[in-house]
C-alpha cells in the first residue's frame, strides 16, 4: 500500500548502501475515495472498498512523499472498480487470494500499462501485504456464489448457460 512505500524505500536504501545493488523507482496507489496524498489534502470521510487503505489523513504522509520524490516515482489513485477487477484477475489467473488494499497496487500497474506509463518489458514488482482472509466480506460480495446443489440435469445446463434456457 502507499503508506508502506516509506518503509520499503528505507529498506532498499539500506540494502543499496550495504551492497551497491541499485535503487528502484517507488510507485504507490491510493484508492480514489481515500486519495489524500494524490489530492494533497486530508479526506474527512474516506470511502473505498479497500478497507485497509481507507485512510483519509495518513500518519506517514510526508515519508511516503519523500520516498516517491527520492526514487523519482509517483503516487496515483485507482478506482474501486479497478481494484475489484485486479482483485478478481489475480485470483482467477494466478490463484492468489489478496485483500482489496493489496489489489490496489496491481490495479495501478494495470492502469499504467494500459496508458503507456509502464512500458512493455519493464520489470515491475507488486507487494501484496494482505491475504484475502483479512477481508472475507469482499470475496463474498464481488464473486458469484457457486451453486451448491442441482438436482436435475436441465437446471445444471441452464445455470451453465448463464440462466438462459435453450
BAKE-490579 format. One line per field, with one value per atom (N, C-alpha, C, CB): residue number from 1; x negated, y negated, z. Coordinates in nm, 4 decimals, decimal comma. Atoms other than C-alpha are relative to their C-alpha. Glycine has a CB too. Layout:
// BAKE-490579
seq: NUM ...
X: X ...
Y: Y ...
Z: Z ...
***
This chain:
// BAKE-490579
seq: 1 1 1 1 2 2 2 2 3 3 3 3 4 4 4 4 5 5 5 5 6 6 6 6 7 7 7 7 8 8 8 8 9 9 9 9 10 10 10 10 11 11 11 11 12 12 12 12 13 13 13 13 14 14 14 14 15 15 15 15 16 16 16 16 17 17 17 17 18 18 18 18 19 19 19 19 20 20 20 20 21 21 21 21 22 22 22 22 23 23 23 23 24 24 24 24 25 25 25 25 26 26 26 26 27 27 27 27 28 28 28 28 29 29 29 29 30 30 30 30 31 31 31 31 32 32 32 32 33 33 33 33 34 34 34 34 35 35 35 35 36 36 36 36 37 37 37 37 38 38 38 38 39 39 39 39 40 40 40 40 41 41 41 41 42 42 42 42 43 43 43 43 44 44 44 44 45 45 45 45 46 46 46 46 47 47 47 47 48 48 48 48 49 49 49 49 50 50 50 50 51 51 51 51 52 52 52 52 53 53 53 53 54 54 54 54 55 55 55 55 56 56 56 56 57 57 57 57 58 58 58 58 59 59 59 59 60 60 60 60 61 61 61 61 62 62 62 62 63 63 63 63 64 64 64 64 65 65 65 65 66 66 66 66 67 67 67 67 68 68 68 68 69 69 69 69 70 70 70 70 71 71 71 71 72 72 72 72 73 73 73 73 74 74 74 74 75 75 75 75 76 76 76 76 77 77 77 77 78 78 78 78 79 79 79 79 80 80 80 80 81 81 81 81 82 82 82 82 83 83 83 83 84 84 84 84 85 85 85 85 86 86 86 86 87 87 87 87 88 88 88 88 89 89 89 89 90 90 90 90 91 91 91 91 92 92 92 92 93 93 93 93 94 94 94 94 95 95 95 95 96 96 96 96 97 97 97 97 98 98 98 98 99 99 99 99 100 100 100 100 101 101 101 101 102 102 102 102 103 103 103 103 104 104 104 104 105 105 105 105 106 106 106 106 107 107 107 107 108 108 108 108 109 109 109 109 110 110 110 110 111 111 111 111 112 112 112 112 113 113 113 113 114 114 114 114 115 115 115 115 116 116 116 116 117 117 117 117 118 118 118 118 119 119 119 119 120 120 120 120 121 121 121 121 122 122 122 122 123 123 123 123 124 124 124 124 125 125 125 125 126 126 126 126 127 127 127 127 128 128 128 128 129 129 129 129 130 130 130 130 131 131 131 131 132 132 132 132 133 133 133 133 134 134 134 134 135 135 135 135 136 136 136 136 137 137 137 137 138 138 138 138 139 139 139 139 140 140 140 140 141 141 141 141 142 142 142 142 143 143 143 143 144 144 144 144 145 145 145 145 146 146 146 146 147 147 147 147 148 148 148 148 149 149 149 149 150 150 150 150 151 151 151 151 152 152 152 152 153 153 153 153 154 154 154 154 155 155 155 155 156 156 156 156 157 157 157 157 158 158 158 158 159 159 159 159 160 160 160 160 161 161 161 161 162 162 162 162 163 163 163 163 164 164 164 164 165 165 165 165 166 166 166 166
X: -0,0834 0,0000 -0,0870 0,0944 0,0781 -0,1044 -0,0693 0,0901 0,0628 -0,1824 -0,1229 0,0996 0,1161 -0,4261 -0,1177 0,0368 0,1040 -0,6234 -0,1223 0,0551 0,1132 -0,8375 -0,0845 0,0498 0,0747 -0,9332 -0,0784 0,0952 0,0703 -1,0180 -0,1193 0,0966 0,1058 -1,2208 -0,1182 0,0539 0,1065 -1,4173 -0,0811 0,0592 0,0695 -1,4975 -0,0835 0,1000 0,0756 -1,6015 -0,1256 0,0883 0,1167 -1,8313 -0,1071 0,0421 0,0964 -1,9920 -0,0689 0,0696 0,0577 -2,0421 -0,0988 0,1119 0,0874 -2,1893 -0,1282 0,0723 0,1189 -2,4260 -0,0962 0,0403 0,0834 -2,5494 -0,0507 0,0776 0,0333 -2,5571 -0,0085 0,1006 0,0049 -2,5534 0,0860 -0,1455 -0,0897 -2,2533 0,0826 0,0922 -0,0851 -2,0844 0,1346 0,0201 -0,1265 -1,7576 0,1149 -0,0108 -0,1167 -1,4103 0,0717 0,0970 -0,0951 -1,1561 0,1183 0,0446 -0,1103 -0,8786 0,1298 -0,0272 -0,1311 -0,5185 0,1040 0,0335 -0,1059 -0,2178 0,1354 -0,0194 -0,1352 0,1536 0,0978 0,0417 -0,1042 0,4260 0,1354 -0,0052 -0,1371 0,7935 0,0545 0,0899 -0,0488 0,9648 0,0813 0,0840 -0,0836 1,2106 -0,0731 0,1136 0,0812 0,9271 -0,1390 -0,0101 0,1287 0,6518 -0,0491 0,0117 0,0443 0,5286 -0,1301 -0,0173 0,1284 0,1728 0,0166 -0,1042 -0,0226 0,2865 0,0702 0,0834 -0,0766 0,5343 -0,0687 0,1372 0,0724 0,2938 0,0787 -0,0414 -0,0795 0,5480 0,0604 0,1121 -0,0635 0,6958 0,1424 0,0004 -0,1349 1,0163 0,0789 -0,0009 -0,0757 1,2718 0,0721 0,1007 -0,0752 1,4813 -0,0422 0,1525 0,0487 1,2741 0,0928 -0,1417 -0,0866 1,4723 -0,0704 0,1345 0,0550 1,3387 0,0314 -0,1522 -0,0183 1,3955 -0,1229 0,0279 0,1276 1,0316 -0,0172 -0,1181 -0,0025 1,0750 -0,1386 0,0748 0,1347 0,7043 -0,0670 -0,0862 0,0596 0,6231 0,1029 -0,0593 -0,1025 0,9319 -0,0484 0,1404 0,0659 0,7173 0,0038 -0,1478 -0,0177 0,8090 -0,1082 0,1280 0,1065 0,5118 -0,1177 0,0497 0,1056 0,2100 -0,1034 -0,0686 0,0993 -0,0276 -0,1382 -0,0066 0,1333 -0,3319 0,0031 -0,0575 -0,0199 -0,2203 -0,1320 0,1007 0,1254 -0,5474 -0,1061 -0,0526 0,0974 -0,7588 0,0327 -0,0044 -0,0423 -0,5548 -0,0372 0,1540 0,0366 -0,6049 -0,1511 0,0533 0,1464 -0,9774 -0,0502 -0,0645 0,0385 -1,0096 0,0316 0,0729 -0,0388 -0,8219 -0,0997 0,1426 0,0849 -1,0353 -0,1451 0,0052 0,1398 -1,3750 -0,0209 -0,0431 0,0141 -1,3082 0,0436 0,0810 -0,0525 -1,1653 0,1199 -0,1098 -0,1198 -0,8438 0,1243 0,0157 -0,1254 -0,4815 0,0989 0,0587 -0,1143 -0,1695 0,1234 -0,0001 -0,1225 0,1558 0,1172 -0,0132 -0,1178 0,5081 0,0608 0,1048 -0,0750 0,7184 0,1424 -0,0665 -0,1407 1,0946 0,0312 0,0921 -0,0443 1,2824 0,0248 0,1267 -0,0202 1,3808 -0,1325 0,0712 0,1318 1,0134 -0,0560 -0,0972 0,0455 0,9328 0,0707 0,0250 -0,0763 1,2119 -0,0417 0,1507 0,0422 1,1087 -0,1369 -0,0041 0,1326 0,7463 0,0099 -0,0961 -0,0243 0,8639 0,0505 0,1024 -0,0550 1,0648 -0,1021 0,1291 0,0950 0,7956 -0,1098 -0,0621 0,1106 0,5153 0,0496 -0,0741 -0,0575 0,7446 0,0271 0,1305 -0,0360 0,8680 -0,1217 0,0948 0,1133 0,5382 -0,1144 -0,0528 0,1169 0,2865 0,0337 -0,0906 -0,0387 0,4866 -0,0488 -0,0515 0,0496 0,3666 0,1172 -0,1153 -0,1123 0,6189 -0,0529 0,0748 0,0483 0,5363 0,1187 -0,0987 -0,1063 0,7377 -0,0027 -0,0163 -0,0095 0,8544 -0,1089 0,1333 0,1066 0,5939 -0,1257 -0,0314 0,1149 0,3214 0,0274 -0,0365 -0,0363 0,5102 -0,0166 0,1443 0,0169 0,4730 -0,1315 0,0055 0,1274 0,1080 0,0081 -0,1131 -0,0166 0,1974 0,0914 0,0569 -0,0891 0,4823 -0,0783 0,1160 0,0827 0,2307 -0,0928 -0,0808 0,0878 -0,0078 0,0802 -0,0694 -0,0853 0,2743 0,0354 0,1293 -0,0346 0,3806 -0,1177 0,0426 0,1170 0,0275 -0,0576 -0,1067 0,0343 -0,0413 0,0937 0,0100 -0,0997 0,2807 -0,0274 0,1407 0,0223 0,1862 -0,1429 0,0328 0,1345 -0,1752 -0,1068 0,0038 0,0988 -0,3438 -0,0992 0,0693 0,0865 -0,4786 -0,0137 0,0579 0,0295 -0,6448 -0,0160 -0,1268 0,0178 -0,6498 -0,1447 0,0380 0,1339 -0,9473 -0,0568 -0,0919 0,0481 -0,9885 0,0290 0,0657 -0,0211 -1,0263 0,0770 -0,1353 -0,0846 -0,7564 0,0253 0,1350 -0,0299 -0,7073 0,1135 -0,1259 -0,1088 -0,3797 -0,0181 0,1421 0,0090 -0,3965 0,1418 -0,0919 -0,1330 -0,0789 -0,0171 0,0728 0,0218 -0,0807 0,1182 -0,0312 -0,1188 0,2727 0,0643 0,0996 -0,0700 0,4216 0,1497 -0,0271 -0,1429 0,7813 0,0832 0,0465 -0,0742 0,8853 0,0122 -0,0677 -0,0131 0,8344 0,1304 -0,1190 -0,1226 1,1468 0,0918 -0,0328 -0,0828 1,3729 0,1310 0,0299 -0,1259 1,6791 -0,0118 0,0412 0,0177 1,5356 0,0077 -0,1346 -0,0050 1,4835 0,1439 -0,0850 -0,1394 1,8440 0,0850 0,0589 -0,0813 1,9745 -0,0345 -0,0120 0,0382 1,7783 -0,0056 -0,1328 0,0043 1,7707 0,1384 -0,1043 -0,1262 2,0632 -0,0001 0,0218 -0,0127 2,1873 0,0177 0,1201 -0,0144 2,1343 0,1275 -0,1231 -0,1180 2,4349 -0,0473 0,0767 0,0437 2,4173 0,0622 0,0337 -0,0646 2,6626 0,1044 0,0647 -0,1015 2,8612 0,0516 -0,0575 -0,0537 3,0971 0,0506 0,1097 -0,0333 3,1614 -0,0905 0,1470 0,0950 2,9530 0,0418 -0,0164 -0,0463 3,1700 -0,0310 0,1518 0,0343 3,1229 -0,1497 0,0411 0,1448 2,7457 -0,0344 -0,0723 0,0259 2,7466 0,0409 0,0752 -0,0463 2,9490 -0,0997 0,1387 0,0978 2,7025 -0,1284 -0,0311 0,1246 2,4023 0,0130 -0,0440 -0,0230 2,5589 0,0217 0,1204 -0,0187 2,5850 0,1461 -0,0619 -0,1404 2,9520 0,0903 0,0138 -0,0791 3,0653 0,0425 -0,0804 -0,0497 3,2857 -0,0112 0,1472 0,0150 3,2168 0,1342 -0,0941
Y: 0,1192 0,0000 -0,1243 -0,0005 0,1222 -0,3590 -0,0448 -0,1116 0,0430 -0,4131 0,0836 0,0073 -0,0855 -0,1216 -0,0383 0,1458 0,0393 -0,2819 -0,0572 -0,1026 0,0592 -0,4698 0,1074 -0,1013 -0,1084 -0,1512 0,0802 0,0926 -0,0713 0,0289 -0,0826 0,0312 0,0879 -0,2702 -0,0017 -0,1432 -0,0025 -0,2769 0,1288 -0,0130 -0,1283 0,0923 0,0076 0,1137 -0,0006 0,0523 -0,0869 -0,0490 0,0883 -0,2388 0,0668 -0,1363 -0,0667 -0,0422 0,1156 0,0511 -0,1116 0,2619 -0,0527 0,0836 0,0597 0,0427 -0,0522 -0,1130 0,0506 -0,1244 0,1143 -0,0754 -0,1133 0,2169 0,0816 0,0898 -0,0920 0,3941 -0,0642 0,1083 0,0711 0,1277 0,0704 -0,0116 -0,0788 0,3073 -0,0846 0,0815 0,0869 0,0059 -0,0211 0,0592 0,0361 -0,1553 0,0017 -0,1379 0,0006 -0,1100 -0,1343 0,1123 0,1106 -0,3760 0,0536 -0,0531 -0,0427 -0,3585 -0,0638 -0,0378 0,0477 -0,3860 0,0483 0,0494 -0,0368 -0,3879 -0,0347 -0,0690 0,0233 -0,3736 -0,0063 0,1106 0,0183 -0,5098 0,0269 -0,1426 -0,0129 -0,4277 -0,1402 0,0796 0,1324 -0,7187 -0,0689 0,0120 0,0593 -0,7728 -0,0299 0,0900 0,0260 -0,7969 -0,0477 0,1263 0,0389 -0,9554 -0,1341 -0,0067 0,1241 -1,2172 -0,0525 0,0214 0,0455 -1,2266 -0,0504 0,1133 0,0412 -1,2434 -0,1353 0,1062 0,1248 -1,5219 -0,1117 0,0239 0,1010 -1,6989 -0,0582 -0,1097 0,0470 -1,7275 0,1200 -0,0987 -0,1054 -1,5201 0,0224 -0,0365 -0,0380 -1,3353 0,0284 0,1251 -0,0126 -1,3750 0,1338 -0,1128 -0,1261 -1,0699 0,0878 -0,0268 -0,0807 -0,8381 0,1182 0,0501 -0,1108 -0,5804 0,0836 -0,0522 -0,0943 -0,2738 0,1414 -0,0197 -0,1421 0,0991 0,0552 0,0805 -0,0457 0,1365 -0,0530 -0,0458 0,0492 0,1051 -0,0229 0,0968 0,0141 0,1486 -0,1309 0,1158 0,1270 -0,1700 -0,1127 0,0140 0,1034 -0,3693 -0,0974 0,0633 0,0897 -0,6342 -0,1403 0,0450 0,1345 -0,9980 -0,0990 -0,0521 0,0897 -1,1512 0,0854 -0,0974 -0,0951 -0,9176 -0,0563 0,0453 0,0426 -0,9364 -0,0162 0,1004 0,0065 -0,8757 -0,0692 0,1403 0,0745 -1,1130 -0,0569 -0,1135 0,0634 -1,3084 0,1009 -0,0877 -0,1035 -0,9930 0,0662 0,1056 -0,0584 -0,8485 -0,0939 0,0275 0,0967 -1,1674 -0,0054 -0,1396 0,0020 -1,1649 0,1228 -0,0051 -0,1223 -0,8034 -0,0141 0,1237 0,0230 -0,8928 -0,0932 -0,0593 0,1023 -1,2008 0,0463 -0,1280 -0,0451 -1,0500 0,1082 0,0521 -0,1121 -0,7465 -0,0370 0,1193 0,0457 -0,9534 0,0832 0,0059 -0,0792 -0,7546 -0,0863 0,1078 0,0740 -0,8553 0,0668 -0,0114 -0,0504 -0,8142 -0,0458 -0,0515 0,0288 -0,7934 0,0711 0,0431 -0,0653 -0,6773 0,0984 -0,1045 -0,0977 -0,3862 0,0035 0,1426 -0,0050 -0,3459 0,1326 -0,0201 -0,1254 -0,0845 0,1060 -0,0222 -0,0966 0,0776 0,0593 -0,0664 -0,0506 0,1039 0,0944 -0,1164 -0,0864 0,2521 0,1348 -0,0674 -0,1247 0,5109 0,0835 -0,0296 -0,0738 0,6041 0,0652 -0,0934 -0,0563 0,6546 0,1127 -0,1099 -0,0989 0,8478 0,1311 -0,0545 -0,1182 1,0848 0,0614 -0,0369 -0,0469 1,1086 0,0857 -0,1187 -0,0767 1,2256 0,1296 -0,0833 -0,1236 1,4767 0,1003 -0,0302 -0,0889 1,6183 0,0489 -0,0707 -0,0369 1,6157 0,0681 -0,1227 -0,0491 1,6923 0,0734 -0,1141 -0,0696 1,8385 -0,0684 0,1398 0,0760 1,5646 -0,0766 -0,0980 0,0596 1,4512 -0,1140 0,1068 0,1177 1,0972 -0,0856 -0,0825 0,0924 0,8294 -0,1217 -0,0437 0,1114 0,5233 -0,1061 -0,0657 0,0984 0,2913 0,0398 -0,0185 -0,0490 0,5082 -0,0021 0,1411 0,0010 0,5289 -0,1387 0,0477 0,1361 0,1506 -0,0139 -0,1026 0,0111 0,1918 0,0661 0,0632 -0,0657 0,4399 -0,0825 0,1421 0,0867 0,2128 -0,1163 -0,0530 0,1096 -0,0692 0,0431 -0,0585 -0,0506 0,1419 0,0228 0,1314 -0,0234 0,2498 -0,1333 0,0765 0,1336 -0,1150 -0,0615 -0,0925 0,0655 -0,2305 0,0761 -0,0169 -0,0735 0,0484 -0,0452 0,1553 0,0414 -0,0494 -0,1404 0,0053 0,1369 -0,4188 -0,0246 -0,0980 0,0113 -0,3513 -0,0507 -0,0882 0,0458 -0,4795 0,1112 -0,0478 -0,1168 -0,1292 0,0627 0,1034 -0,0488 -0,0078 0,1513 -0,0663 -0,1426 0,3444 0,0370 0,0403 -0,0477 0,5360 -0,0544 -0,0339 0,0521 0,3277 0,1007 -0,1367 -0,0857 0,5191 -0,0780 0,0520 0,0634 0,4362 0,1018 -0,0510 -0,0864 0,5806 -0,0624 0,0213 0,0417 0,5536 0,0750 0,0284 -0,0634 0,6206 0,0131 -0,0823 -0,0257 0,7848 0,0316 0,1174 -0,0164 0,7391 0,0620 -0,1321 -0,0472 0,8544 0,1199 -0,1103 -0,1190 1,2007 -0,0284 0,1188 0,0195 1,2176 0,0326 0,0821 -0,0341 1,3658 -0,1190 0,1164 0,1213 1,0198 -0,0728 -0,0929 0,0675 0,9087 0,0997 -0,1212 -0,1017 1,2096 -0,0546 0,1108 0,0571 0,9889 -0,0417 -0,1207 0,0396 0,8540 0,1217 -0,0726 -0,1220 1,2055 0,0465 0,1122 -0,0443 1,2880 -0,0953 0,0117 0,0996 0,9675 -0,0201 -0,1294 0,0284 0,9470 0,1230 -0,0673 -0,1226 1,3096 0,0639 0,0993 -0,0720 1,5088 0,1178 0,0486 -0,1119 1,7578 0,1281 -0,0213 -0,1235 2,1086 0,0747 0,0905 -0,0793 2,3357 0,1160 0,0507 -0,1039 2,5870 0,1355 -0,0392 -0,1270 2,8483 -0,0230 0,0622 0,0030 2,9025 0,1426 -0,0547 -0,1351 3,1966 0,0502 0,0070 -0,0535 3,2207 -0,0599 -0,0272 0,0369 3,2005 -0,1256 0,1141 0,1198 2,9327 -0,1267 0,0092 0,1151 2,6965 -0,0299 0,0254 0,0171 2,7543 -0,0635 0,1364 0,0572 2,6816 -0,1470 0,0793 0,1392 2,3642 -0,0869 -0,0095 0,0753 2,2495 -0,0216 0,0732 0,0105 2,3214 -0,0924 0,1373 0,0918 2,1204 -0,1423 0,0456 0,1333 1,8232 -0,0333 -0,1035 0,0226 1,8680 -0,0064 -0,1248 0,0072 1,8805 0,1410 -0,0680 -0,1319 2,1734 0,0119 0,0221 -0,0234 2,3268 0,0264 0,1170
Z: 0,0000 0,0000 0,0000 0,1208 0,0188 -0,0477 0,1292 -0,0516 -0,1243 0,3211 0,0330 0,1142 -0,0237 0,3296 -0,0889 -0,0229 0,0951 0,0469 0,0719 -0,0996 -0,0719 0,3000 0,0681 0,1041 -0,0635 0,4856 -0,1039 0,0777 0,1070 0,1624 -0,0496 -0,1175 0,0503 0,0443 0,0967 -0,0214 -0,1009 0,3704 -0,0121 0,1426 0,0137 0,3295 -0,1272 0,0018 0,1251 -0,0342 0,0108 -0,1156 -0,0146 0,0560 0,0870 0,0619 -0,0879 0,3397 -0,0720 0,1270 0,0756 0,1155 -0,1046 -0,0684 0,1003 -0,1566 0,0636 -0,0734 -0,0687 0,0912 0,0338 0,1283 -0,0402 0,2039 -0,1189 0,0933 0,1089 -0,1337 -0,1384 -0,0039 0,1275 -0,4067 -0,1060 -0,0488 0,0850 -0,5596 -0,0958 0,0857 0,0806 -0,7165 0,0683 -0,1404 -0,0631 -0,6256 -0,1008 0,0650 0,0887 -0,7720 0,0044 0,0382 -0,0088 -0,8550 0,0806 -0,1444 -0,0859 -0,5973 -0,0491 0,1485 0,0439 -0,7120 0,0997 -0,1447 -0,0926 -0,4861 -0,0577 0,1342 0,0493 -0,5498 0,1172 -0,0997 -0,0999 -0,3268 -0,0640 0,0607 0,0487 -0,3584 -0,0237 0,1013 0,0398 -0,5338 0,1093 -0,1248 -0,1042 -0,2478 0,1295 0,0289 -0,1184 0,0039 -0,0405 0,0876 0,0589 -0,2046 0,0538 -0,1518 -0,0636 0,0405 -0,0594 0,1487 0,0529 -0,0935 -0,1427 0,0049 0,1392 -0,4567 -0,0048 -0,0755 0,0005 -0,3763 0,0774 0,0578 -0,0760 -0,1432 0,1156 -0,0904 -0,1145 0,1376 0,0714 -0,0457 -0,0788 0,4171 -0,0506 0,1513 0,0406 0,3305 0,1274 -0,0968 -0,1252 0,6107 0,0117 0,0109 -0,0018 0,5182 -0,1171 -0,0053 0,1117 0,3005 -0,0277 0,0286 0,0417 0,1039 -0,1046 -0,0548 0,0963 -0,0726 0,0447 -0,0161 -0,0309 -0,0924 0,0711 -0,1286 -0,0552 0,0141 0,1425 -0,0897 -0,1381 0,3906 0,0590 0,0867 -0,0560 0,4658 -0,0397 -0,0438 0,0435 0,2720 0,0023 -0,1412 -0,0162 0,3679 0,1082 0,0381 -0,0953 0,5342 -0,0580 0,0295 0,0524 0,4893 0,0372 0,0450 -0,0430 0,6678 0,0479 0,1130 -0,0337 0,6563 0,0965 -0,1249 -0,0989 0,9513 -0,0625 0,1148 0,0617 0,7287 -0,1359 -0,0154 0,1245 0,4533 -0,0534 0,0221 0,0414 0,4441 -0,0389 0,1105 0,0321 0,4462 -0,1344 0,1118 0,1290 0,1562 -0,1151 -0,0007 0,1041 -0,0454 -0,0195 0,0353 0,0108 0,0342 -0,0768 0,1407 0,0719 -0,0857 -0,1485 0,0588 0,1396 -0,4030 -0,0685 -0,0078 0,0613 -0,4681 -0,0142 0,0822 0,0040 -0,3805 -0,1050 0,1370 0,0944 -0,6012 -0,1413 0,0482 0,1295 -0,8888 -0,0447 -0,1068 0,0261 -0,8612 -0,0038 0,1049 -0,0022 -0,8339 0,0931 -0,1406 -0,0763 -0,6259 -0,0751 0,1507 0,0737 -0,8192 0,0667 -0,1483 -0,0579 -0,7482 -0,0989 0,0419 0,0790 -0,8713 0,0535 0,0057 -0,0402 -0,8654 0,0684 -0,1221 -0,0597 -0,6687 -0,1069 0,0824 0,1088 -0,9993 -0,0457 -0,1187 0,0391 -1,0955 0,1059 -0,0234 -0,1095 -0,7539 -0,0060 0,1368 0,0063 -0,7821 -0,1209 -0,0056 0,1191 -1,1359 0,0206 -0,1216 -0,0276 -1,0255 0,1025 0,0507 -0,1054 -0,7180 -0,0615 0,1036 0,0668 -0,9366 -0,0966 -0,0758 0,1018 -1,2058 0,0613 -0,0736 -0,0575 -0,9786 0,0623 0,1047 -0,0544 -0,8110 -0,1120 0,0773 0,1107 -1,1422 -0,0775 -0,0943 0,0855 -1,3329 0,0755 -0,0690 -0,0727 -1,0595 0,1292 0,0310 -0,1220 -0,7706 0,1265 -0,0034 -0,1147 -0,5364 0,0620 -0,0425 -0,0721 -0,2740 0,0870 0,0870 -0,0724 -0,1634 0,0425 -0,0873 -0,0397 0,0102 -0,0930 0,1496 0,0956 -0,1866 0,0151 0,0140 -0,0172 -0,0341 -0,0744 0,1468 0,0762 -0,1829 -0,1492 0,0439 0,1424 -0,5128 -0,0616 -0,0181 0,0528 -0,5447 -0,0761 0,1141 0,0712 -0,6458 -0,1371 0,0823 0,1295 -0,9198 -0,0901 0,0183 0,0783 -1,0317 -0,0596 0,0876 0,0500 -1,0634 -0,1119 0,1122 0,1059 -1,2676 -0,1280 0,0443 0,1170 -1,4995 -0,0664 0,0405 0,0504 -1,5351 -0,0755 0,1162 0,0589 -1,6144 -0,1190 0,1047 0,1224 -1,8629 -0,1115 0,0218 0,1005 -2,0420 -0,0535 0,0600 0,0479 -2,0560 -0,0484 0,1099 0,0547 -2,1549 0,0958 -0,1156 -0,0977 -1,8381 0,0317 0,1289 -0,0161 -1,7806 -0,1380 0,1059 0,1352 -2,0991 -0,0022 -0,0541 0,0208 -2,2362 0,0309 -0,1450 -0,0330 -2,0975 0,1301 -0,1098 -0,1276 -1,7814 0,1109 0,0319 -0,1157 -1,4585 0,1061 0,0565 -0,1006 -1,2046 0,1109 -0,0623 -0,1139 -0,8563 0,0795 0,0896 -0,0885 -0,6670 0,1315 -0,0640 -0,1310 -0,2953 0,0544 0,0981 -0,0553 -0,1653 0,1478 -0,0755 -0,1434 0,2097 0,0711 0,0621 -0,0695 0,2861 -0,0668 0,0103 0,0454 0,2488 -0,0095 0,0947 0,0188 0,1276 0,1221 -0,1133 -0,1214 0,4625 0,0956 0,0712 -0,0804 0,6132 -0,0310 -0,0241 0,0423 0,4227 -0,0722 -0,0923 0,0657 0,3574 -0,0553 0,0967 0,0496 0,3071 -0,1463 0,0855 0,1400 -0,0175 -0,0908 -0,0196 0,0817 -0,1504 -0,0169 0,0638 0,0071 -0,0699 -0,0844 0,1408 0,0702 -0,2267 -0,1466 0,0689 0,1387 -0,5520 -0,0893 -0,0022 0,0796 -0,6621 -0,0037 0,0572 0,0135 -0,7908 0,0971 -0,1469 -0,0924 -0,5350 -0,0820 0,0987 0,0774 -0,6726 0,0398 0,0200 -0,0349 -0,6933 0,0853 -0,1278 -0,0916 -0,4136 -0,0328 0,1419 0,0304 -0,5400 -0,1086 0,1274 0,1049 -0,8535 -0,0124 -0,1381 -0,0010 -0,8556 -0,1349 0,0977 0,1319 -1,2279 -0,1061 -0,0341 0,1046 -1,5430 -0,0754 -0,0971 0,0716 -1,7097 0,0802 -0,0282 -0,0836 -1,4149 -0,0087 0,1467 0,0129 -1,4396 -0,1356 0,0158 0,1327 -1,8149 -0,0046 -0,1087 -0,0043 -1,7578 0,0748 0,0662 -0,0784 -1,4922 -0,0801 0,1320 0,0764 -1,7134 -0,1205 -0,0460 0,1111 -1,9967 0,0504 -0,0828 -0,0566 -1,7623 0,0225 -0,0900 -0,0310 -1,6830 -0,1213 0,0765 0,1225 -2,0458 -0,0393 -0,1150 0,0425 -2,1338 -0,1507 0,0453 0,1435 -2,4756 -0,0659 -0,0254
***
